């Protein structure tokens, strides 16, 4: 059974930082892209960042580029999303998802609802 569990959310002031972690099990972790998505209150799913199986290549949305960074530890089956310079627009539930198999990622998924292998999410609230 595929399992993903996000931790590390919380409430911070604008300009603050958080470190989100995703622990995975139930599949061959180092064969898959891992993608973070988020959902703000009353809004749809938004792609945040994706990291390739080897951990060398990653992609991030323009809205977080330069502020968020993603990395993975294949030995520990974890993915970390470092959130810096947080803004109120970053307030959302953050999910890590099991994305495409190695070599099969075709860019940002057109339908993020198809990323069904995901955890329960971790809430990030940015407020003064």
ABEGO torsion letter per residue (X at the ends): XBBBBBBGBEBBBBGBBBBBBBBBBGBBAAABBBBBBBBBBGBBBBBABBBBAAGABBBBBAAABGABBBBBBAAAGBBBBBBBGBBAAABBBBBBBBBBBBGABAEBBABAAABABBBAEBBBBBBX
